[in-house]
Amino acid sequence: MTRSQTPSQFKAELESQKDLLLKACLHALNEIPDTRLSGPFPSTYALAAQLDRLIQSSK
């Protein structure tokens, strides 16, 4: 990502990079052992599965 000057420029850049960022997060989650989480997802694998579904639905 480049440095954005205004909030609207940052938002536009983030939107254009969203899929790339989600895929990078999914890859990072799949690199670590399954770990319990607190919150809406019981584990890192459950969170990774939800991210994968989100990526697939945005295609």
C-alpha positions, 0 to 999 in steps of 0.5 A: 500500500502506498501513503494516502493523502486523504481519508477518501484516497485511503478508503479507495486504496484499501477497497482495491487491496481488500481481496489481496489482504484477505488472502494474505490473512488466510495464508497467515492463519493457515501457517500457524497451528490451530489455536483456541480463540475467544469471541465469535470463532472458536479456533484459528481454523474456524476463522480461516474457514470463514475467511475462505468463504468470504473470499470465495463469495466475493469472486 
